[in-house]
Amino acid sequence: MMKYRDNGPEYYDSKLEAKPELQDLDDEFRENNIEILSRFYLAFESVHKYIVDLIRYLDDLYEGVYIQQTLETVLLNEDGKQLLCEALYLYGVMLLVIDQKMEGEVRERMLVSYYRYSAARSSADSNLDDICKLLRSTGYSSQSGVKRPANYPESYFQRVPISATFISMVIGRLRSDDIYNQVSAYPLPEHRSTALANQAAMLYVCLYFIPSILQTQQAKMREIVDKYFPDNWVISVYMGITVNLVEAWEPYKAAKIALNYTLDSANIREQASRYSVSMEGLRPQIQQLLKEGFLREEIVLDNIPKLLNCLRDCNVSIRWLMLHTADSGRAFCRPLDPCMKWVDPKQLLEDGIRKELVRRVAYALHKGLIFNPKAKTSELMPKLKEMAATMDGFYRSFEYIQDYVSIYGLKIWQEEVSRIINYNVEQECNSFLRTKIQDWQSVYQSTHIPIPKFPSVDESATFIGRLCREILRITDPKMTCYMDQLNTWYDLKTHQEVTNNRLFSEIQDTLGTFGLNGLDRLLCFMIVKELQNFLTVLQKTILRDKAMVDVFKAMLSAVNPVKGIVGRCQQLRKDSYHGCVH
């Protein structure tokens, strides 16, 4: 980004304008990607607007815009205290999530592309420069083995200056108060860190806005660790994002020293043993409570305190074990996701069948329709017959299974196979389109039941392209001759039959009507491309050659009127040929 700004947009624009092919490529990239670039830019702009609005609100508080309200009075109010603490915390989380999910170089390239392609740079009130300064690369990479940059993330958090008084007062409230009144819900002293877990995550993020506390203020850090992290060192910062304090606080002297007691081997053994014993004791209680018919209304009403204590103990124990024994928090997200909502078993079965069908059919078409252009005899017909047998096997299995599992098997087959073929035709036609259809724009692609994409094995992107080009190769007019009366292609040298109209019946058996329609569409794109290439050559070479133009004029006058029979056609052909050659 800095290189682009140093050299200036004019430097790169002049390079593009010097070569028409680069300019065409640049225009094509803009047409295809400006929508997704705009969406990302709006997300980046929202983050910047969020912090600008927060700073403006704080300035209004300092200047007395709100009658009888100051920063101190807002923080004394229960709701105001929560909202201001959350405002700073969420800003920090947004910055961290952006840096974790999008590499710095990728962000910079997206911002530069948007800067070049949008009209924002010419707008006087544009805040594009400020957004670029906030979200330029930090040097951080989420890839394993990459060293964490120095002064990260504190330098990242300080790119937009925020009132030090405000940050200090927020951290003070988080250190001393129970802002969500959670301690009353967890009365046991052993559950204190769980009760304050959300507040601990907020404090962890907010401390990066004043890194001096982490670095030098040992008394404050000891107080924070004793209150929030006496028995835990892996915390959940936000949904699905976990942090190991051992690694996160490694560069900070005061924080590292304060955490030493928590990380003492004796303390770790004690905590692990305590939660293990707790789980062993809770398991028989849970099994008893979950017996069918046990949790009747009268039993629940008579034993509310006992049931709540059991639930509380289970949640605390499972939470600690999940956080401190998993390599990644994501390992638990996958199996728990289906438990977070009610599911329809029949719909779940149908979706699973559709996913497996799409995966198997797409793979079979990809592997089954690969041709060797150097083969002595064409592989087209044998491969089509083999593929037709495979597809027929899939079809018959769905025809049989629908009666056993009570689903519309043939309907599923028709919908998914047509979707696979149409999607591959669409992707193959993309090579002929200036404005390409991306996966997320395709009406045939689905995030729920995705159609797999396979790497290209030749110039074609998909199996439908390979099939089409193989047909064109074996019926090349330079090598074959088509006999209209017999509906057959013959080799010009050997006079042997190459293929016949049975070819289209085999394609029908393999890919159905959707396949034939897709081939027709793809061939139309190829014809248009050939005509465009011909017109380009005609305009750039032939029409600029005066001798060639004279030859064509003479030929035109000789063949007119076109309704009559041309006289001396053999001589005309020879004269035209010699005129073109010489």
C-alpha positions as CSV (number, residue, x, y, z in Angstrom):
1,M,0.0,0.0,0.0
2,M,2.8,2.4,0.9
3,K,4.6,1.6,-2.4
4,Y,1.4,2.4,-4.3
5,R,0.9,5.7,-2.4
6,D,4.6,6.7,-2.8
7,N,4.6,6.1,-6.6
8,G,1.2,7.6,-7.0
9,P,-1.8,6.3,-8.9
10,E,-0.7,8.1,-12.1
11,Y,2.4,5.9,-12.3
12,Y,0.5,2.7,-12.4
13,D,-2.3,4.1,-14.6
14,S,0.3,5.1,-17.2
15,K,1.8,1.6,-17.2
16,L,-1.6,0.1,-17.8
17,E,-2.5,2.6,-20.5
18,A,0.7,1.8,-22.3
19,K,-0.5,-1.7,-23.1
20,P,-4.1,-2.2,-24.3
21,E,-4.1,-5.9,-23.1
22,L,-3.2,-4.8,-19.6
23,Q,-5.9,-2.1,-19.7
24,D,-8.5,-4.7,-20.9
25,L,-7.4,-7.1,-18.1
26,D,-7.7,-4.3,-15.5
27,D,-11.2,-3.4,-16.8
28,E,-12.3,-7.0,-16.7
29,F,-11.0,-7.4,-13.1
30,R,-12.9,-4.3,-12.1
31,E,-16.2,-5.5,-13.6
32,N,-15.9,-8.9,-12.0
33,N,-14.8,-7.8,-8.5
34,I,-16.0,-4.3,-7.8
35,E,-19.1,-5.7,-6.0
36,I,-17.2,-7.9,-3.6
37,L,-14.6,-5.2,-3.1
38,S,-17.3,-2.7,-2.2
39,R,-18.8,-5.2,0.3
40,F,-15.4,-5.6,2.1
41,Y,-14.8,-1.8,2.0
42,L,-18.2,-1.2,3.6
43,A,-17.2,-3.6,6.4
44,F,-13.9,-1.8,6.9
45,E,-15.6,1.6,6.8
46,S,-18.1,0.5,9.4
47,V,-15.3,-0.3,11.8
48,H,-13.8,3.1,11.3
49,K,-17.1,4.8,11.6
50,Y,-17.8,2.9,14.9
51,I,-14.7,4.3,16.6
52,V,-15.1,7.8,15.1
53,D,-18.7,7.9,16.5
54,L,-17.5,6.6,19.9
55,I,-14.8,9.3,20.1
56,R,-17.3,12.0,19.1
57,Y,-19.7,10.8,21.8
58,L,-16.8,11.0,24.4
59,D,-15.9,14.5,23.2
60,D,-19.6,15.5,23.7
61,L,-19.5,14.2,27.2
62,Y,-16.4,16.1,28.0
63,E,-17.8,19.3,26.5
64,G,-21.1,19.1,28.4
65,V,-23.4,18.6,25.4
66,Y,-25.5,16.2,27.5
67,I,-27.0,18.2,30.4
68,Q,-26.0,16.8,33.8
69,Q,-24.1,13.9,32.2
70,T,-20.3,13.4,32.3
71,L,-18.2,10.3,31.8
72,E,-18.1,9.7,35.5
73,T,-21.9,9.8,35.9
74,V,-22.4,7.5,32.9
75,L,-20.0,5.0,34.5
76,L,-21.9,5.2,37.8
77,N,-25.1,4.1,36.0
78,E,-25.4,0.3,35.7
79,D,-26.5,0.3,32.0
80,G,-24.0,3.1,31.1
81,K,-21.2,1.2,32.7
82,Q,-21.9,-1.9,30.7
83,L,-22.3,-0.1,27.4
84,L,-19.1,2.0,27.7
85,C,-17.1,-1.1,28.6
86,E,-18.6,-3.1,25.8
87,A,-18.0,-0.2,23.3
88,L,-14.2,-0.3,23.9
89,Y,-14.1,-4.1,24.1
90,L,-16.1,-4.6,20.8
91,Y,-13.8,-2.2,19.0
92,G,-10.8,-4.2,20.0
93,V,-12.5,-7.5,19.1
94,M,-13.4,-6.1,15.6
95,L,-9.7,-5.2,15.0
96,L,-8.5,-8.6,16.2
97,V,-11.0,-10.5,14.1
98,I,-10.2,-8.6,11.0
99,D,-6.5,-9.3,11.5
100,Q,-7.1,-13.0,12.2
101,K,-9.5,-13.7,9.3
102,M,-7.9,-11.5,6.6
103,E,-4.1,-11.3,6.1
104,G,-2.7,-7.7,6.1
105,E,-1.5,-7.9,2.5
106,V,-4.9,-9.1,1.3
107,R,-6.6,-6.2,3.1
108,E,-4.2,-3.7,1.6
109,R,-4.7,-5.1,-1.9
110,M,-8.5,-4.9,-1.5
111,L,-8.2,-1.3,-0.3
112,V,-5.9,-0.3,-3.1
113,S,-8.2,-1.9,-5.7
114,Y,-11.2,-0.2,-4.2
115,Y,-9.3,3.1,-4.2
116,R,-8.5,2.7,-7.9
117,Y,-11.8,1.5,-9.1
118,S,-14.2,3.7,-7.0
119,A,-15.0,7.4,-7.2
120,A,-14.3,7.8,-3.5
121,R,-10.7,9.1,-4.0
122,S,-12.1,12.1,-5.9
123,S,-14.6,12.9,-3.2
124,A,-13.7,15.7,-0.8
125,D,-15.4,14.1,2.2
126,S,-14.1,10.6,1.7
127,N,-12.5,9.0,4.7
128,L,-10.7,6.3,2.6
129,D,-7.3,7.5,3.6
130,D,-8.2,7.2,7.3
131,I,-9.5,3.7,6.8
132,C,-6.3,2.7,5.0
133,K,-4.3,4.0,7.9
134,L,-6.4,2.0,10.4
135,L,-6.4,-1.3,8.6
136,R,-3.1,-1.4,6.8
137,S,-1.0,-4.5,7.4
138,T,0.2,-5.1,10.9
139,G,2.6,-7.9,10.0
140,Y,0.6,-10.4,11.9
141,S,-0.2,-13.8,10.3
142,S,-2.5,-16.5,11.7
143,Q,-0.5,-19.2,10.0
144,S,1.2,-21.6,12.3
145,G,4.9,-21.0,12.8
146,V,4.9,-17.3,12.0
147,K,6.4,-15.1,14.7
148,R,4.2,-12.5,16.3
149,P,5.3,-9.0,15.4
150,A,6.8,-6.7,18.1
151,N,4.3,-4.4,19.9
152,Y,1.3,-6.3,18.6
153,P,-1.6,-5.7,19.0
154,E,-1.0,-2.5,21.1
155,S,0.4,-0.6,18.2
156,Y,-2.5,-1.7,16.1
157,F,-5.0,-0.5,18.7
158,Q,-3.3,2.9,18.9
159,R,-3.7,3.8,15.3
160,V,-6.8,5.8,16.1
161,P,-6.1,7.8,19.4
162,I,-8.7,7.3,22.1
163,S,-9.0,9.3,25.3
164,A,-6.5,7.8,27.9
165,T,-8.9,8.9,30.7
166,F,-11.8,6.9,29.2
167,I,-9.7,3.8,28.7
168,S,-8.3,4.0,32.2
169,M,-11.8,4.5,33.8
170,V,-13.2,1.5,31.8
171,I,-10.3,-0.7,32.9
172,G,-10.9,0.5,36.5
173,R,-14.5,-0.5,36.4
174,L,-13.7,-3.9,34.9
175,R,-11.1,-4.5,37.6
176,S,-13.2,-3.6,40.5
177,D,-16.9,-4.1,39.7
178,D,-19.1,-7.0,38.8
179,I,-20.7,-5.1,35.9
180,Y,-23.1,-7.9,34.9
181,N,-24.0,-8.9,38.5
182,Q,-23.0,-12.5,37.8
183,V,-21.5,-13.4,41.2
184,S,-24.9,-13.8,42.7
185,A,-25.7,-16.5,40.1
186,Y,-22.5,-18.4,41.1
187,P,-22.4,-18.2,44.9
188,L,-19.6,-20.8,45.5
189,P,-16.1,-19.2,45.7
190,E,-14.8,-21.9,43.4
191,H,-17.1,-20.6,40.6
192,R,-15.9,-17.0,40.8
193,S,-13.7,-17.1,37.8
194,T,-16.5,-18.6,35.7
195,A,-19.0,-16.0,37.0
196,L,-16.6,-13.2,35.8
197,A,-15.5,-15.0,32.6
198,N,-17.2,-12.5,30.2
199,Q,-15.7,-9.6,32.2
200,A,-12.3,-11.2,32.1
201,A,-12.4,-11.5,28.3
202,M,-13.4,-7.8,28.1
203,L,-10.5,-6.9,30.4
204,Y,-8.0,-8.9,28.4
205,V,-8.9,-7.0,25.2
206,C,-9.1,-3.6,26.9
207,L,-5.6,-4.0,28.5
208,Y,-4.0,-3.7,25.1
209,F,-5.2,-0.1,24.8
210,I,-2.9,0.7,27.8
211,P,0.0,-1.8,27.4
212,S,2.0,-0.1,30.2
213,I,-0.2,-2.0,32.7
214,L,0.8,-5.3,31.1
215,Q,4.4,-4.3,30.9
216,T,5.3,-2.6,34.1
217,Q,2.5,-2.3,36.7
218,Q,2.9,-5.6,38.6
219,A,0.6,-4.7,41.4
220,K,-2.4,-4.1,39.1
221,M,-1.6,-7.3,37.1
222,R,-1.4,-9.4,40.2
223,E,-4.8,-8.0,41.3
224,I,-6.3,-8.9,37.9
225,V,-4.8,-12.4,37.8
226,D,-5.9,-13.2,41.4
227,K,-9.4,-12.1,40.7
228,Y,-10.0,-13.3,37.2
229,F,-7.4,-16.0,36.4
230,P,-6.5,-17.9,39.5
231,D,-7.5,-21.2,38.1
232,N,-7.7,-20.7,34.3
233,W,-5.3,-19.5,31.6
234,V,-7.3,-20.2,28.4
235,I,-10.2,-17.8,27.9
236,S,-12.9,-17.3,25.3
237,V,-12.5,-13.8,24.0
238,Y,-15.5,-13.9,21.6
239,M,-17.6,-16.4,19.9
240,G,-15.3,-19.2,18.9
241,I,-12.1,-17.3,19.5
242,T,-10.0,-18.6,22.4
243,V,-6.7,-17.2,23.7
244,N,-4.0,-18.9,25.7
245,L,-2.6,-16.3,28.1
246,V,0.7,-18.1,28.4
247,E,1.4,-17.2,24.7
248,A,-0.5,-13.9,24.6
249,W,1.2,-12.4,27.6
250,E,4.7,-13.8,26.9
251,P,6.1,-10.4,25.8
252,Y,4.8,-8.5,28.8
253,K,6.9,-8.6,31.9
254,A,4.4,-7.7,34.6
255,A,1.6,-9.9,33.1
256,K,4.0,-12.8,32.8
257,I,5.2,-12.6,36.4
258,A,1.6,-12.2,37.7
259,L,0.6,-15.4,35.8
260,N,3.4,-17.5,37.3
261,Y,1.3,-18.7,40.3
262,T,-1.6,-19.8,38.1
263,L,0.9,-21.7,35.9
264,D,2.6,-23.4,38.8
265,S,2.6,-27.1,38.1
266,A,1.1,-27.9,41.6
267,N,-1.8,-25.5,40.9
268,I,-2.4,-27.0,37.5
269,R,-2.4,-30.5,38.9
270,E,-4.8,-29.4,41.6
271,Q,-7.2,-27.7,39.2
272,A,-7.2,-30.7,36.8
273,S,-7.8,-33.1,39.6
274,R,-10.6,-31.1,41.1
275,Y,-12.5,-30.8,37.8
276,S,-11.9,-34.5,37.0
277,V,-13.3,-35.6,40.4
278,S,-16.2,-33.2,39.9
279,M,-17.1,-34.8,36.6
280,E,-16.9,-38.3,38.0
281,G,-19.3,-37.3,40.8
282,L,-21.7,-35.4,38.5
283,R,-22.0,-38.2,35.9
284,P,-24.3,-40.5,38.0
285,Q,-26.4,-37.6,39.0
286,I,-26.9,-36.6,35.4
287,Q,-27.7,-40.1,34.4
288,Q,-30.3,-40.3,37.1
289,L,-31.9,-37.0,36.2
290,L,-32.1,-37.9,32.5
291,K,-34.0,-41.1,32.9
292,E,-37.2,-41.1,31.0
293,G,-40.1,-39.9,33.1
294,F,-37.9,-38.7,36.0
295,L,-38.1,-34.9,35.5
296,R,-41.8,-34.5,36.0
297,E,-43.3,-31.1,36.8
298,E,-43.8,-31.7,40.5
299,I,-40.2,-33.0,40.9
300,V,-38.7,-30.0,39.1
301,L,-40.7,-27.6,41.2
302,D,-39.8,-29.3,44.5
303,N,-36.1,-29.5,43.7
304,I,-35.3,-26.3,41.9
305,P,-32.2,-25.4,44.1
306,K,-30.8,-28.9,43.8
307,L,-31.3,-29.0,40.0
308,L,-29.7,-25.5,39.6
309,N,-26.7,-26.5,41.7
310,C,-26.2,-29.6,39.5
311,L,-26.5,-27.6,36.3
312,R,-24.1,-24.9,37.6
313,D,-21.5,-27.5,38.6
314,C,-21.8,-29.3,35.2
315,N,-21.4,-26.0,33.3
316,V,-18.4,-24.9,35.3
317,S,-16.6,-28.3,35.0
318,I,-17.3,-28.8,31.3
319,R,-16.3,-25.3,30.5
320,W,-12.9,-25.6,32.2
321,L,-12.2,-29.0,30.6
322,M,-13.2,-27.9,27.1
323,L,-11.0,-24.8,27.3
324,H,-8.0,-26.3,28.8
325,T,-7.8,-29.7,27.2
326,A,-8.6,-28.9,23.5
327,D,-5.9,-28.0,20.9
328,S,-8.4,-25.7,19.3
329,G,-11.7,-24.3,20.4
330,R,-13.0,-25.2,17.0
331,A,-12.7,-28.9,17.7
332,F,-15.8,-28.6,19.9
333,C,-17.7,-26.2,17.6
334,R,-18.3,-28.8,14.9
335,P,-20.0,-31.6,16.9
336,L,-22.0,-29.1,19.0
337,D,-23.4,-27.1,16.1
338,P,-26.3,-29.6,15.3
339,C,-27.2,-29.5,19.0
340,M,-27.8,-25.8,18.9
341,K,-31.1,-26.1,17.0
342,W,-34.0,-28.5,16.4
343,V,-33.6,-30.6,13.3
344,D,-36.1,-32.4,11.2
345,P,-34.8,-36.0,10.9
346,K,-36.3,-36.6,7.5
347,Q,-34.9,-33.3,6.1
348,L,-31.6,-34.2,7.7
349,L,-31.6,-37.6,5.9
350,E,-32.6,-36.0,2.6
351,D,-29.8,-33.3,2.8
352,G,-27.3,-36.0,3.6
353,I,-28.4,-38.0,0.6
354,R,-28.2,-35.0,-1.6
355,K,-24.7,-34.1,-0.4
356,E,-23.4,-37.6,-1.0
357,L,-25.1,-37.8,-4.5
358,V,-23.6,-34.5,-5.5
359,R,-20.1,-35.5,-4.3
360,R,-20.2,-38.9,-6.0
361,V,-21.7,-37.8,-9.3
362,A,-19.4,-34.7,-9.6
363,Y,-16.4,-36.8,-8.9
364,A,-17.5,-39.6,-11.4
365,L,-18.0,-37.0,-14.2
366,H,-14.7,-35.4,-13.5
367,K,-12.7,-38.6,-13.5
368,G,-14.7,-40.4,-16.2
369,L,-14.5,-37.7,-18.9
370,I,-10.8,-37.1,-19.2
371,F,-9.4,-37.8,-22.7
372,N,-6.0,-38.5,-24.1
373,P,-5.6,-36.3,-27.3
374,K,-2.6,-38.4,-28.4
375,A,-4.5,-41.7,-28.4
376,K,-4.5,-43.5,-31.8
377,T,-8.2,-44.1,-31.7
378,S,-10.6,-41.8,-30.0
379,E,-11.6,-42.6,-26.4
380,L,-14.8,-40.6,-26.7
381,M,-17.3,-43.3,-27.4
382,P,-15.9,-45.9,-25.0
383,K,-15.7,-43.4,-22.2
384,L,-19.3,-42.1,-22.9
385,K,-20.6,-45.7,-22.7
386,E,-18.7,-46.4,-19.5
387,M,-20.0,-43.1,-18.0
388,A,-23.5,-43.9,-19.1
389,A,-23.4,-47.2,-17.2
390,T,-22.1,-45.4,-14.1
391,M,-24.9,-42.8,-14.3
392,D,-27.5,-45.5,-14.9
393,G,-26.3,-47.3,-11.7
394,F,-26.7,-44.1,-9.7
395,Y,-30.2,-43.6,-11.2
396,R,-31.4,-47.1,-10.5
397,S,-30.2,-47.0,-7.0
398,F,-32.2,-43.8,-6.4
399,E,-35.2,-45.4,-8.1
400,Y,-35.0,-48.4,-5.7
401,I,-34.2,-46.5,-2.5
402,Q,-37.1,-44.1,-2.6
403,D,-39.6,-46.7,-1.5
404,Y,-37.5,-47.8,1.5
405,V,-36.7,-44.4,3.0
406,S,-39.9,-42.6,1.9
407,I,-38.2,-39.9,-0.2
408,Y,-38.7,-38.7,-3.7
409,G,-35.5,-40.3,-5.0
410,L,-36.0,-39.5,-8.7
411,K,-37.0,-35.9,-8.0
412,I,-33.7,-35.5,-6.0
413,W,-31.8,-37.2,-8.8
414,Q,-33.3,-34.8,-11.4
415,E,-32.7,-31.7,-9.3
416,E,-29.1,-32.4,-8.3
417,V,-27.8,-33.8,-11.6
418,S,-29.2,-30.9,-13.5
419,R,-27.7,-28.6,-11.0
420,I,-24.2,-30.2,-11.3
421,I,-24.3,-30.1,-15.1
422,N,-25.6,-26.5,-15.3
423,Y,-23.1,-25.3,-12.8
424,N,-20.2,-26.9,-14.8
425,V,-21.5,-25.4,-18.0
426,E,-21.7,-22.0,-16.3
427,Q,-18.1,-22.3,-15.1
428,E,-16.9,-23.4,-18.5
429,C,-18.6,-20.5,-20.2
430,N,-16.9,-18.1,-17.8
431,S,-13.8,-18.2,-19.9
432,F,-15.7,-16.5,-22.7
433,L,-17.4,-13.9,-20.5
434,R,-15.9,-10.6,-19.6
435,T,-18.1,-10.3,-16.5
436,K,-17.6,-13.7,-14.9
437,I,-20.2,-15.5,-12.6
438,Q,-18.5,-16.2,-9.3
439,D,-19.4,-19.1,-7.1
440,W,-21.3,-16.9,-4.6
441,Q,-23.3,-15.4,-7.5
442,S,-24.2,-18.7,-9.2
443,V,-27.8,-19.8,-8.9
444,Y,-26.6,-23.4,-9.1
445,Q,-24.0,-23.4,-6.3
446,S,-25.1,-23.8,-2.8
447,T,-23.4,-23.3,0.6
448,H,-25.6,-26.0,2.1
449,I,-25.1,-28.7,-0.5
450,P,-22.0,-27.4,-2.4
451,I,-20.9,-28.7,-5.8
452,P,-17.2,-29.6,-5.5
453,K,-14.7,-27.9,-7.8
454,F,-11.8,-29.9,-9.2
455,P,-8.4,-28.7,-10.6
456,S,-8.2,-28.4,-14.4
457,V,-6.4,-31.1,-16.2
458,D,-6.1,-29.2,-19.5
459,E,-7.3,-26.0,-21.1
460,S,-10.9,-26.8,-20.1
461,A,-12.1,-25.9,-16.6
462,T,-14.7,-28.7,-16.3
463,F,-15.7,-32.0,-17.7
464,I,-18.2,-30.4,-20.1
465,G,-15.4,-28.4,-21.7
466,R,-13.3,-31.5,-22.1
467,L,-16.2,-33.3,-23.7
468,C,-16.9,-30.5,-26.1
469,R,-13.3,-30.0,-27.2
470,E,-12.8,-33.8,-27.7
471,I,-15.9,-33.8,-30.0
472,L,-14.4,-30.8,-31.9
473,R,-11.0,-32.6,-32.1
474,I,-12.2,-35.8,-33.6
475,T,-14.5,-34.0,-36.1
476,D,-11.9,-31.4,-37.1
477,P,-12.7,-30.5,-40.8
478,K,-9.0,-30.6,-41.6
479,M,-8.9,-34.3,-40.7
480,T,-12.5,-35.5,-41.3
481,C,-15.3,-35.2,-43.8
482,Y,-19.0,-35.2,-42.9
483,M,-21.4,-37.2,-45.1
484,D,-24.8,-35.6,-44.7
485,Q,-26.7,-38.6,-46.3
486,L,-25.1,-41.1,-43.8
487,N,-24.9,-38.7,-40.8
488,T,-21.3,-39.9,-40.3
489,W,-17.8,-38.4,-40.1
490,Y,-15.1,-40.1,-42.1
491,D,-11.3,-39.8,-41.9
492,L,-10.0,-38.0,-45.0
493,K,-6.9,-40.2,-45.3
494,T,-8.1,-43.7,-44.3
495,H,-11.8,-43.2,-45.2
496,Q,-12.6,-45.0,-42.0
497,E,-15.7,-44.0,-40.0
498,V,-14.7,-41.7,-37.1
499,T,-18.2,-41.2,-35.5
500,N,-21.8,-40.9,-36.3
501,N,-25.1,-39.6,-35.0
502,R,-25.0,-42.3,-32.3
503,L,-22.6,-39.9,-30.5
504,F,-25.5,-37.7,-29.5
505,S,-27.5,-40.6,-28.2
506,E,-24.6,-41.6,-26.0
507,I,-24.3,-38.0,-24.7
508,Q,-28.1,-38.1,-24.0
509,D,-27.7,-41.4,-22.1
510,T,-24.8,-40.0,-20.1
511,L,-25.8,-36.4,-19.3
512,G,-29.4,-36.2,-20.3
513,T,-31.1,-33.3,-21.9
514,F,-29.3,-30.9,-19.6
515,G,-25.9,-32.1,-21.0
516,L,-27.0,-31.7,-24.6
517,N,-28.4,-28.2,-23.8
518,G,-25.2,-27.3,-22.0
519,L,-23.0,-28.5,-25.0
520,D,-25.2,-26.4,-27.3
521,R,-24.7,-23.3,-25.1
522,L,-20.9,-23.9,-24.8
523,L,-20.6,-24.3,-28.6
524,C,-22.5,-21.1,-29.1
525,F,-19.9,-19.3,-27.0
526,M,-17.1,-20.9,-28.9
527,I,-18.6,-19.8,-32.3
528,V,-19.0,-16.2,-31.0
529,K,-15.4,-16.2,-29.9
530,E,-14.2,-17.5,-33.2
531,L,-16.2,-14.8,-35.1
532,Q,-14.7,-12.1,-32.8
533,N,-11.2,-13.4,-33.5
534,F,-11.9,-13.5,-37.2
535,L,-13.2,-9.9,-37.2
536,T,-10.2,-8.7,-35.2
537,V,-7.8,-10.3,-37.7
538,L,-9.8,-9.0,-40.6
539,Q,-9.7,-5.4,-39.2
540,K,-6.1,-5.4,-38.1
541,T,-4.5,-7.1,-41.2
542,I,-6.6,-7.7,-44.3
543,L,-8.5,-4.4,-44.4
544,R,-5.3,-2.5,-43.9
545,D,-3.6,-4.1,-46.9
546,K,-4.6,-2.2,-50.1
547,A,-3.7,-5.1,-52.4
548,M,-5.9,-7.5,-50.4
549,V,-8.8,-5.0,-50.4
550,D,-8.5,-4.7,-54.2
551,V,-8.6,-8.5,-54.6
552,F,-11.8,-8.7,-52.6
553,K,-13.3,-5.8,-54.5
554,A,-12.6,-7.5,-57.8
555,M,-14.0,-10.8,-56.4
556,L,-17.1,-9.0,-55.3
557,S,-17.8,-7.5,-58.7
558,A,-17.1,-10.8,-60.4
559,V,-19.6,-12.8,-58.3
560,N,-22.4,-10.2,-58.5
561,P,-25.3,-10.6,-58.9
562,V,-25.3,-13.2,-56.1
563,K,-28.6,-14.7,-57.4
564,G,-27.1,-15.8,-60.7
565,I,-24.5,-18.5,-61.6
566,V,-20.9,-17.3,-61.5
567,G,-19.2,-17.6,-64.8
568,R,-15.6,-18.7,-65.2
569,C,-15.6,-19.8,-61.6
570,Q,-12.4,-21.9,-61.9
571,Q,-10.5,-18.9,-63.3
572,L,-11.9,-16.6,-60.7
573,R,-10.7,-18.9,-58.0
574,K,-7.2,-19.1,-59.4
575,D,-7.0,-15.3,-59.8
576,S,-8.2,-14.7,-56.2
577,Y,-5.8,-17.2,-54.8
578,H,-2.8,-15.7,-56.6
579,G,-3.9,-12.2,-55.6
580,C,-4.0,-13.2,-51.9
581,V,-0.7,-15.1,-52.1
582,H,1.2,-12.3,-53.9
